Amino acid sequence: MNGTSLVRTFADLDRTCLDEAGGKAANLGELVRAGLPVPPGFVVTTAAYREVAATAGLEPTLAALAETPVTDTERLAKLACEARERLLSSAIPDATAEAILAGYRELGNDVPVAVRSSATAEDLPSASFAGQQDTYLNIVGADALLDAVRRCWASLWTDRAVAYRATNDVDHDLVALAVVVQLMVDAEVAGVLFTADPVTGRRRQAVIDASPGLGEAVVSGAVNPDHFVVDTATGEILERRLGDKRLAIRSLPGGGTEHVAVEANEACLTDDQIRALARLGDETEHHFQAPQDTEWAIDATGKLWLTQARPVTTLFPLPDPLPSTAKDDVRVYFCGSVAQGLTRPLTPSGLAAFRLVGTSIAELAGIVVADRLAGPPAIVVAGQRLFFDFTPILRNEDARSIVPRIFDVMEARSAVIARTLADDPRYAAEQGSGWRLRRRLFRVARRLRAPGTLLAAVIDPRTGHRHAARLTTLMARRTAVPPNASPRERLEHVERILGETMLPTGARVMPAAGAGFLLLGLVAKLLGKKLASGDLEAVLRSLPRNVTTEMDLELWQLAQRIRSEPAAATLFTRKTPVELAALFGDGALPAIAQDGLAEFLRTYGHRAVAEIDLGMPRWSDDPTHLLGVLANYLRLDDEALAPDRLFARGAVEAEAAVARLVAKAGLAKPVVRFALRRVRALAGLREYPKYLIVLALAAARRELAMIGRDLVAAERLAVPDDVFFLDLAEVRSALGGRDHRALVVERREAYAAELRRRRIPRMMLSDGTDLEALGTAATEGDLVGTSASSGTVTGIARVVLDPVGAHLEPGEILVAPSTDPGWTPLFLTAGGLVMEMGGANSHGAVVAREYGIPAVVGVPDATSRISSGQQIRVDGASGIVTISS
């Protein structure tokens, strides 16, 4: 083993050196190459770690870790301890030690250095792994340096690092650790800078936490730091909040550090220093072409140093494509995926389908779309989710008042945001815009024959029901394709289904369902203040003609038939859903279950979990979920909770609600009675448009699956389902001869990463701001701190003063004085976090954001004002904690 492979200077490194130098060192090399002020140093490469690890006998531990589930934190911790002990007891080879010390001598004679872990799974674009391995500050002398390097190697196997890797599905066997040795900056003031707001997501907004002494006080959450927010473009300091900064961590002359009590009533940074930091952060972001989380220090001479930089991994991606509008025209985007109850990402084929459906909607309204497959400009993608440009709605005289009312029913949280935005002068209504909207809506209504359908359904609801049945037949006919069609003909047919057939056909049933809700609105107008809370909602219970409810009840009846045969029922209680699905595929379930499920799938096999995504398997493709539902139904012993009993009870309660409202109506009784009868008869059709749309999506999926098989035979895809990780233009190019196997591998990895994302903004701005993360005002009695990780959670508090031996039940809210990386395993089950100390960029805040749990930090006396067992509400956006009980 030669010395050059064991030690390399920062100047020798760049972002391609991840496997050799780890994320932290590779990023430092990039900063040096960019000419940014980085303290000199070198890296002990992963080759040195692997040399020592090879002699440590880690193989049995690694094998055991591979078989341990992420939820078994106790066993993970035990195995981590085994790995640490093996590494700490292994000697550093002489050649390795000499290479390290030679690099140290290049920095000076026994100079103080910072020794930092740099793992290959660290400071990555998808996961920062912040604080999961150890750092040792102000190390002086050869023996102390070698000891710190050995301890860094062992810290690859801390409890927190092992738990974090398991949570993020990182293979323990593949990670290795390099060690950064960097000249120590004896900082007068230090801290953390994010080049984008990590809580709200807003880009081009520098967020700085600063405190006297070494930056470890800020990173560890040991102090409440000074907090500054700067507009990067203008240099304007937007926010200035001073912390108490009661202690500083300072270097000792002979090595090591000490905690010193301080009194700092003034800001520890001048305005010039704040702006200089913002500029330095901007340079760093520009070099990496992505927002950065940096650590910095200012020495006694006033020189500013960058000591670390890593990607900000928790930011939700910006919409793509961003509109080419004026610089100050910040757009508003609404997440259509979340509105459909879908937080998971959409497959590329699912996104492609929505783009073509968007084209279909635009053309119905008379809008010309330049590229039909790309969809109208109002459709964008962010984080593999579907977003719509909401700005034109806000600027429309009529839509800005109508749409929030619709949101009140389907997406109440978005309704609150939309009404707030209506008061923003940037989104003032444009004169004459209401007429343009009414003209387009009239055009759509006329083409869908909506007025006639609505009137006919009000006169005789059976007309609406027959209309829905005819549309089902029509959809089946229009989505059929000849069995001898070529792959190109099948693709053309898919494009016709999505771009011409699906929405116009599915939407034609909407007026009949809409008639029921218009009449419900009429009743609300007529009764006015006579209505009690929940009156109208009660009318909508157990609606007849609801295709989704009918489906659920049919599945329940199948479960009852299975229950009637003890052998079949026993099989369902003893086998897992996966095993039951395998038996069904082989035709080996008991006849009553085999035939019953096959019959159910003939009617409902086109449906699925996340069914609006064309790329998701249908139940006819994989009935595992249904078999799990059947097994759960068979475990239901309380007859009062049976779905058919609950439905019947709901129908009786709805009729009683109708009678109550009619009795309140006075002279309007005949009108109210007629309206509510029509509501009950028609409102159940509200599920029918989606039913028809999903029917069309299943037909399109079926054709794409056949194309996928052809592309596998042609060696352009690896497996047939890979076709769903291409858009329609890419499928066409594959049919033309292009090999997309490498592209699909990349897409699947990106999709798997997005599946782990926990927080999806309902509405966001084009600068990345999550509008729901802006928070609300505090009320009297609330505990107020610093917003650290957006989101809201209500749960039981668990006050923990020491993480050793502590346990949190899933969903409990961790209340702590402060947290460092040793607390990380508790985050796995925590529903939220409240800390007495720390800033928005302290370790606890960073990990809370990565785990997607709401967090408020810097809450004075939180551990004494909150007691374990109390119910509390944590609003991570506003920094407010409310004690409920």
Summary of the structure (lengths in Angstrom):
residues: 885
radius of gyration: 30.8
end to end distance: 63.8
largest distance: 99.5
contacts: 3109
relative contact order: 0.09
helix: 51%
strand: 15%
